[in-house]
Amino acid sequence: MDEALLVASRLAHLVIGVGGAMLIVAAAVRRSIAVVPAIAGAVLLLVMAASTWFSNDLPAWQVGLVTAPWFVCLPLFAATFPDARFDPRWSFPLAVVAALAVGADAATGFALRDSPWWGAGAALLIVASGACMVIRYRRSATTLERERLRWILLGLLMTASAFALIQVTVGEIGGPGEREIAEANLAGLPLALGLVIACTAPRLWNVDIVFRAVVLVLLAGWALAAIATAAGWLASQAGASHVAAARWAGLASTILAYPVIRGATRAAGWLVFRDRLTPSAAVARLSWMLTRDDPLPVADRIQAAVRGATGAATVTLDTQHAHDPDQEATAATDSSFPLVFRGLQIATMHVAPRLGESELTPRDRAVIAALAQHAAPALAEAEALKAATRAQTALITAREEERRTLRRELHDDLGSALSGLALSAAAIAHRAAYIDPALSNTAQEL
């Protein structure tokens, strides 16, 4: 069984190493990544695959000859992936020092690696290379570069956690037994697989979701293991037997499993997404903003909700180019999202990515799509209310204008008619004064 596990681990590394190296070279030919990090990454995979086949009786010079490129290519890859630029600046001296150390080791017949400081130097090299990756992640110019680096950081996190688990449970990494060697080989698979995905297909899966799931499992697993260990130790200190201590450990971890998992879920979400909301939380916040007493227009509230949920630099709502009822709504793009209500597109939301990123992430698009779906009815209602208000204002204005016109017409037509009648009555009174005094008096009264 142990031998079969060892062979399976070696074959897995061989397939990932050789196949991954070929895929990385093909990606460099397609200019998906630069040539320098592609060569360094391919060499790293091949060295990792070859090192799994080492035996305990292999001469030191052969081991050193195979593993020497690893010490050179690791800092080189970390400093130049994926665009072949050395960033940060101290990464170039780091790669030069690693190459000089490997050269000095080879010149002495690979005897330097037997000295006490060689292991400390190798550990420092790994830490410095990881720091290079983190700094490059912080300074990445595009979202695609960050996704590539997330895959490598994810593989590094999983491999480090696996080695830590082996160290805690077994007490030794890569011991003399076949099972210990197989476990060490399997622990290195996530790093190799993450490197291949980062170089060849960084959008094969949503790295944020995978990263969050891995962090959640690691946080919850280590926390529950620590609780069980502490409960078992306390029970044994109280005089309980090994069986009773194991029961107390299981009981403690079972009771605290739910709050631990809930806390790990929140912590993993914060570590991966920071203060960006989930789609459901963003929709709940939008509903609260729309129902509260606020003088801001509905469109401004929707824009504020999108900015708060995604951290977007700018959010604009275009309501000037609404579609006709007979025209189909446009499809969502990387930065534009239609707001559709009852089959009619009433607006288009334009969202710019966060500062320092070139495009929206899949998580951002999912949040914005959910917000657009729930914001469309509210915006349609607001637009309908505006239209009704405009119609009522227009009706009142028309009525007032009609009244003014009627008064003007009455004043102009009836006034002239009455003036004519008054003149006619005056003429009648003047003529009737000598004929009929009563008629003259009546005309004067008119």
C-alpha positions as CSV (number, residue, x, y, z in Angstrom):
1,M,0.0,0.0,0.0
2,D,2.8,2.5,0.9
3,E,4.7,1.5,-2.2
4,A,1.6,2.1,-4.4
5,L,1.0,5.5,-2.8
6,L,4.6,6.4,-3.4
7,V,4.4,5.4,-7.1
8,A,1.1,7.3,-7.5
9,S,2.6,10.5,-6.0
10,R,5.6,10.3,-8.3
11,L,3.5,9.7,-11.4
12,A,1.3,12.7,-10.4
13,H,4.3,14.9,-10.2
14,L,5.7,13.5,-13.4
15,V,2.4,14.2,-15.3
16,I,2.0,17.7,-13.8
17,G,5.7,18.5,-14.2
18,V,6.3,17.4,-17.8
19,G,2.8,18.3,-19.1
20,G,2.8,21.6,-17.2
21,A,6.2,22.5,-18.6
22,M,5.0,21.9,-22.1
23,L,1.9,24.0,-21.6
24,I,3.9,26.8,-20.1
25,V,6.2,26.8,-23.1
26,A,3.2,26.8,-25.4
27,A,1.8,29.8,-23.5
28,A,5.1,31.6,-24.0
29,V,5.0,30.9,-27.7
30,R,1.5,32.4,-27.8
31,R,2.9,35.4,-25.8
32,S,0.5,34.9,-23.0
33,I,3.4,35.2,-20.6
34,A,7.0,36.4,-21.1
35,V,9.8,34.0,-22.0
36,V,12.0,34.4,-18.9
37,P,9.3,33.5,-16.3
38,A,8.0,30.8,-18.6
39,I,11.5,29.1,-18.8
40,A,11.9,29.5,-15.0
41,G,8.5,28.0,-14.3
42,A,9.0,25.1,-16.6
43,V,12.4,24.3,-15.0
44,L,10.8,24.5,-11.5
45,L,8.1,22.0,-12.5
46,L,10.7,19.6,-14.0
47,V,13.0,19.8,-11.0
48,M,10.0,19.2,-8.6
49,A,9.0,16.2,-10.7
50,A,12.6,14.8,-10.8
51,S,13.2,15.3,-7.1
52,T,10.3,12.9,-6.2
53,W,12.3,10.0,-7.8
54,F,15.4,10.5,-5.6
55,S,16.4,7.5,-3.5
56,N,18.3,7.7,-0.2
57,D,21.4,6.2,-1.6
58,L,21.7,8.6,-4.5
59,P,25.1,10.4,-4.5
60,A,25.1,14.0,-3.3
61,W,26.5,15.4,-6.5
62,Q,23.7,13.9,-8.5
63,V,21.1,15.4,-6.1
64,G,22.9,18.7,-6.2
65,L,23.1,18.7,-10.0
66,V,19.4,18.1,-10.4
67,T,18.2,20.6,-7.7
68,A,20.6,23.4,-8.4
69,P,18.4,25.0,-11.1
70,W,15.6,25.1,-8.6
71,F,17.5,27.6,-6.4
72,V,18.2,29.8,-9.4
73,C,14.8,29.6,-11.0
74,L,12.7,30.1,-7.9
75,P,13.7,33.8,-7.2
76,L,13.9,34.4,-11.0
77,F,10.3,33.3,-11.5
78,A,9.1,35.1,-8.4
79,A,10.7,38.4,-9.5
80,T,9.7,38.3,-13.2
81,F,6.3,36.6,-13.5
82,P,4.5,37.2,-15.7
83,D,6.0,40.2,-17.6
84,A,9.8,39.6,-17.3
85,R,10.3,42.8,-15.3
86,F,12.2,42.6,-12.0
87,D,9.8,43.9,-9.4
88,P,10.6,44.8,-6.6
89,R,14.0,46.2,-7.4
90,W,15.7,44.1,-4.7
91,S,14.5,40.9,-6.4
92,F,17.3,41.2,-9.0
93,P,20.1,41.1,-6.4
94,L,18.3,38.2,-4.8
95,A,18.4,36.2,-8.0
96,V,22.1,37.0,-8.5
97,V,23.0,36.0,-4.9
98,A,21.1,32.7,-5.4
99,A,22.9,32.0,-8.7
100,L,26.3,32.7,-7.1
101,A,25.5,30.5,-4.1
102,V,24.6,27.6,-6.4
103,G,27.7,28.2,-8.5
104,A,29.9,28.1,-5.4
105,D,28.1,24.9,-4.2
106,A,28.8,23.3,-7.6
107,A,32.4,24.4,-7.5
108,T,32.9,22.6,-4.2
109,G,31.3,19.4,-5.4
110,F,28.0,20.3,-3.8
111,A,29.6,20.2,-0.4
112,L,28.2,23.5,0.8
113,R,24.7,22.2,1.1
114,D,25.9,20.0,4.0
115,S,26.8,23.1,6.1
116,P,24.3,24.3,8.7
117,W,23.7,27.6,7.0
118,W,22.5,26.1,3.7
119,G,19.1,25.1,5.1
120,A,18.6,28.5,6.7
121,G,19.6,30.1,3.4
122,A,17.2,28.0,1.4
123,A,14.4,28.8,3.8
124,L,15.2,32.5,3.6
125,L,15.2,32.2,-0.2
126,I,11.7,30.7,-0.2
127,V,10.4,33.4,2.1
128,A,12.0,36.2,0.0
129,S,10.5,34.7,-3.1
130,G,7.1,34.6,-1.5
131,A,7.5,38.2,-0.5
132,C,8.3,39.1,-4.1
133,M,5.1,37.5,-5.2
134,V,3.0,39.3,-2.6
135,I,4.6,42.7,-3.6
136,R,4.0,42.0,-7.3
137,Y,0.4,41.2,-6.5
138,R,0.0,44.5,-4.7
139,R,1.6,46.4,-7.7
140,S,-0.1,44.5,-10.5
141,A,-1.4,46.7,-13.2
142,T,-4.2,44.4,-14.5
143,T,-6.8,42.1,-13.0
144,L,-5.5,39.2,-15.1
145,E,-2.0,39.5,-13.5
146,R,-3.5,39.5,-10.1
147,E,-5.5,36.4,-10.9
148,R,-2.3,34.6,-12.1
149,L,-0.5,35.5,-8.9
150,R,-3.5,34.4,-6.7
151,W,-3.2,30.9,-8.1
152,I,0.5,30.7,-7.2
153,L,-0.2,32.1,-3.7
154,L,-3.0,29.7,-3.3
155,G,-0.8,26.7,-4.2
156,L,1.9,28.0,-1.9
157,L,-0.6,28.3,0.9
158,M,-1.9,24.8,0.4
159,T,1.5,23.3,0.1
160,A,2.8,25.1,3.3
161,S,-0.3,24.0,5.2
162,A,0.1,20.4,4.0
163,F,3.8,20.4,5.2
164,A,2.8,21.9,8.5
165,L,0.1,19.2,9.0
166,I,2.7,16.5,8.2
167,Q,5.1,18.0,10.7
168,V,2.5,18.2,13.4
169,T,1.1,14.7,12.9
170,V,4.2,12.7,11.9
171,G,7.0,14.8,13.3
172,E,9.2,14.7,10.2
173,I,8.7,15.7,6.6
174,G,10.0,13.2,4.0
175,G,11.2,10.6,6.4
176,P,12.9,7.4,5.4
177,G,9.7,5.4,4.9
178,E,7.8,5.1,1.6
179,R,4.7,6.5,3.2
180,E,6.5,9.6,4.6
181,I,8.1,10.3,1.2
182,A,4.7,9.9,-0.6
183,E,3.1,12.3,1.8
184,A,5.8,14.9,1.2
185,N,5.3,14.4,-2.6
186,L,1.6,14.8,-2.3
187,A,2.0,18.0,-0.2
188,G,4.0,19.6,-3.1
189,L,1.3,18.9,-5.7
190,P,-0.9,22.1,-5.0
191,L,2.1,24.4,-5.6
192,A,2.9,22.7,-8.9
193,L,-0.7,22.7,-10.0
194,G,-1.2,26.3,-9.0
195,L,1.9,27.3,-11.0
196,V,0.6,25.5,-14.2
197,I,-2.8,27.1,-13.9
198,A,-1.3,30.6,-13.3
199,C,0.8,30.4,-16.4
200,T,-1.6,28.7,-18.8
201,A,-5.2,29.2,-17.8
202,P,-5.7,31.6,-14.9
203,R,-9.4,31.9,-15.6
204,L,-10.1,28.2,-15.7
205,W,-12.0,28.6,-12.4
206,N,-12.9,31.6,-10.3
207,V,-9.8,31.8,-8.2
208,D,-11.5,34.0,-5.6
209,I,-14.1,31.3,-4.8
210,V,-11.4,28.6,-4.7
211,F,-9.2,30.8,-2.5
212,R,-12.0,31.5,-0.1
213,A,-13.0,27.8,0.1
214,V,-9.4,26.8,0.9
215,V,-8.9,29.5,3.5
216,L,-12.2,28.6,5.1
217,V,-11.2,24.9,5.3
218,L,-7.8,25.7,6.7
219,L,-9.0,28.2,9.3
220,A,-11.9,25.9,10.5
221,G,-9.7,22.8,10.4
222,W,-6.8,24.2,12.3
223,A,-9.1,25.9,14.8
224,L,-11.1,22.7,15.5
225,A,-7.9,20.7,15.8
226,A,-6.5,23.2,18.3
227,I,-9.8,23.0,20.3
228,A,-9.8,19.2,20.3
229,T,-6.1,19.1,21.3
230,A,-6.6,21.6,24.1
231,A,-9.7,19.8,25.4
232,G,-7.9,16.4,25.4
233,W,-4.9,17.9,27.1
234,L,-7.0,19.5,29.9
235,A,-8.9,16.2,30.3
236,S,-5.7,14.2,30.6
237,Q,-4.4,16.8,33.1
238,A,-7.5,16.3,35.2
239,G,-6.8,12.5,35.4
240,A,-9.0,11.2,32.6
241,S,-8.0,8.1,30.7
242,H,-7.0,8.3,27.0
243,V,-10.4,7.2,25.9
244,A,-12.2,9.7,28.1
245,A,-9.8,12.5,27.0
246,A,-10.5,11.6,23.3
247,R,-14.3,11.8,24.1
248,W,-13.9,15.2,25.7
249,A,-11.9,16.4,22.7
250,G,-14.6,15.2,20.3
251,L,-17.3,16.7,22.4
252,A,-15.6,20.1,22.6
253,S,-14.9,20.2,18.9
254,T,-18.6,19.2,18.1
255,I,-20.0,21.9,20.4
256,L,-17.8,24.6,19.0
257,A,-18.0,23.5,15.4
258,Y,-20.8,25.8,14.3
259,P,-19.4,29.1,15.8
260,V,-15.9,28.1,14.6
261,I,-17.2,27.5,11.0
262,R,-19.2,30.7,11.1
263,G,-16.2,32.7,12.2
264,A,-14.0,31.0,9.7
265,T,-16.5,31.8,6.9
266,R,-16.5,35.5,7.9
267,A,-12.7,35.6,8.2
268,A,-12.2,33.9,4.9
269,G,-14.6,36.2,3.1
270,W,-12.8,39.2,4.6
271,L,-9.3,37.9,3.7
272,V,-10.3,37.3,0.1
273,F,-12.8,40.0,-0.6
274,R,-12.1,42.6,2.1
275,D,-15.1,44.9,2.6
276,R,-16.8,44.0,-0.7
277,L,-20.3,42.6,-0.1
278,T,-21.8,39.4,-1.3
279,P,-24.7,39.6,-3.8
280,S,-27.3,38.9,-1.1
281,A,-25.8,41.4,1.3
282,A,-25.5,44.0,-1.4
283,V,-29.2,43.5,-2.4
284,A,-30.2,43.8,1.3
285,R,-28.3,47.1,1.6
286,L,-29.8,48.4,-1.6
287,S,-33.3,47.7,-0.2
288,W,-32.5,49.5,3.0
289,M,-31.2,52.5,1.1
290,L,-34.3,52.7,-1.1
291,T,-36.8,52.4,1.7
292,R,-35.3,54.9,4.2
293,D,-36.2,58.5,4.3
294,D,-33.6,60.2,2.1
295,P,-33.8,63.3,0.0
296,L,-31.4,61.8,-2.6
297,P,-32.9,60.7,-5.9
298,V,-33.4,57.0,-6.5
299,A,-30.7,56.9,-9.2
300,D,-28.1,58.4,-6.8
301,R,-29.0,55.8,-4.1
302,I,-28.5,53.0,-6.6
303,Q,-25.1,54.4,-7.6
304,A,-24.1,54.8,-4.0
305,A,-25.1,51.1,-3.3
306,V,-23.0,49.8,-6.2
307,R,-20.0,51.9,-5.2
308,G,-20.3,50.7,-1.6
309,A,-20.7,47.0,-2.6
310,T,-17.9,46.8,-5.1
311,G,-15.5,49.7,-4.3
312,A,-15.9,50.9,-7.9
313,A,-14.2,54.1,-8.9
314,T,-17.2,55.6,-10.7
315,V,-20.8,54.5,-11.3
316,T,-23.1,56.2,-13.7
317,L,-26.7,55.6,-14.8
318,D,-27.7,56.4,-18.3
319,T,-31.5,56.9,-18.6
320,Q,-31.4,59.1,-21.8
321,H,-31.2,56.2,-24.2
322,A,-34.0,54.0,-23.1
323,H,-35.1,51.4,-25.6
324,D,-38.4,51.3,-27.4
325,P,-40.9,48.6,-26.2
326,D,-40.4,46.7,-29.5
327,Q,-36.6,46.7,-29.2
328,E,-34.7,44.0,-27.2
329,A,-32.5,45.0,-24.3
330,T,-28.8,45.0,-24.8
331,A,-26.6,42.3,-23.1
332,A,-24.3,43.1,-20.2
333,T,-20.7,43.8,-21.0
334,D,-17.6,44.0,-18.9
335,S,-18.5,47.4,-17.6
336,S,-22.1,48.1,-18.7
337,F,-25.2,46.5,-17.2
338,P,-28.7,47.0,-18.6
339,L,-31.6,47.7,-16.1
340,V,-34.6,45.9,-17.5
341,F,-38.1,46.0,-16.1
342,R,-40.9,44.0,-17.7
343,G,-38.9,43.4,-20.8
344,L,-38.1,47.1,-21.3
345,Q,-34.6,48.5,-20.8
346,I,-35.1,51.6,-18.7
347,A,-31.4,52.5,-18.1
348,T,-27.8,51.3,-18.5
349,M,-25.4,51.2,-15.6
350,H,-21.7,51.9,-16.4
351,V,-19.3,50.8,-13.7
352,A,-15.6,51.5,-13.7
353,P,-13.3,49.0,-11.9
354,R,-11.5,49.8,-8.7
355,L,-8.4,51.9,-8.7
356,G,-5.4,49.8,-9.5
357,E,-7.4,47.2,-11.5
358,S,-8.1,47.1,-15.2
359,E,-11.5,45.3,-15.2
360,L,-14.2,44.0,-13.0
361,T,-13.8,40.6,-11.3
362,P,-16.4,37.8,-11.6
363,R,-17.5,38.6,-8.1
364,D,-18.0,42.2,-8.9
365,R,-20.0,41.3,-12.0
366,A,-22.2,39.0,-10.0
367,V,-22.9,41.7,-7.4
368,I,-23.7,44.3,-10.0
369,A,-26.0,42.0,-11.9
370,A,-27.9,41.2,-8.7
371,L,-28.1,44.9,-7.9
372,A,-29.3,45.8,-11.4
373,Q,-32.0,43.2,-11.2
374,H,-33.4,44.6,-8.0
375,A,-32.8,48.3,-8.8
376,A,-34.7,48.2,-12.1
377,P,-38.2,48.1,-10.5
378,A,-37.3,51.0,-8.1
379,L,-35.9,53.1,-10.9
380,A,-38.9,52.3,-13.1
381,E,-41.2,53.4,-10.3
382,A,-39.3,56.6,-9.8
383,E,-39.4,57.3,-13.5
384,A,-43.1,56.6,-13.6
385,L,-43.6,59.0,-10.6
386,K,-41.6,61.6,-12.4
387,A,-43.6,61.2,-15.6
388,A,-46.9,61.4,-13.6
389,T,-45.7,64.5,-11.9
390,R,-44.7,66.1,-15.2
391,A,-48.1,65.2,-16.7
392,Q,-49.9,66.7,-13.7
393,T,-47.8,69.8,-13.9
394,A,-48.4,70.1,-17.6
395,L,-52.2,69.6,-17.1
396,I,-52.3,72.4,-14.4
397,T,-50.3,74.7,-16.7
398,A,-52.6,74.0,-19.6
399,R,-55.6,74.8,-17.5
400,E,-54.1,78.1,-16.3
401,E,-53.2,79.0,-19.8
402,E,-56.7,78.2,-21.0
403,R,-58.2,80.4,-18.2
404,R,-55.9,83.3,-19.1
405,T,-56.8,82.9,-22.8
406,L,-60.5,82.9,-21.9
407,R,-60.2,85.9,-19.7
408,R,-58.3,87.8,-22.4
409,E,-60.9,86.8,-25.1
410,L,-63.7,87.9,-22.8
411,H,-62.0,91.2,-22.1
412,D,-61.2,92.0,-25.7
413,D,-64.5,90.9,-27.3
414,L,-67.1,91.7,-24.6
415,G,-65.4,95.0,-23.7
416,S,-65.6,96.3,-27.2
417,A,-69.2,95.2,-27.6
418,L,-70.2,96.9,-24.3
419,S,-68.4,100.1,-25.4
420,G,-70.4,100.0,-28.7
421,L,-73.6,99.5,-26.9
422,A,-72.8,102.4,-24.5
423,L,-72.1,104.7,-27.4
424,S,-75.3,103.6,-29.2
425,A,-77.3,104.2,-26.0
426,A,-75.8,107.7,-25.6
427,A,-76.8,108.5,-29.2
428,I,-80.3,107.3,-28.7
429,A,-80.6,109.3,-25.5
430,H,-79.5,112.5,-27.3
431,R,-82.0,112.1,-30.1
432,A,-84.9,111.0,-28.0
433,A,-84.5,114.0,-25.6
434,Y,-86.8,116.1,-27.9
435,I,-89.1,113.3,-28.9
436,D,-89.7,111.1,-25.9
437,P,-88.1,112.2,-22.6
438,A,-88.9,108.8,-20.9
439,L,-87.0,106.9,-23.7
440,S,-84.1,109.4,-23.3
441,N,-83.9,108.7,-19.6
442,T,-83.9,104.9,-20.2
443,A,-81.1,105.3,-22.8
444,Q,-79.0,107.4,-20.4
445,E,-79.3,104.7,-17.7
446,L,-78.0,102.2,-20.2
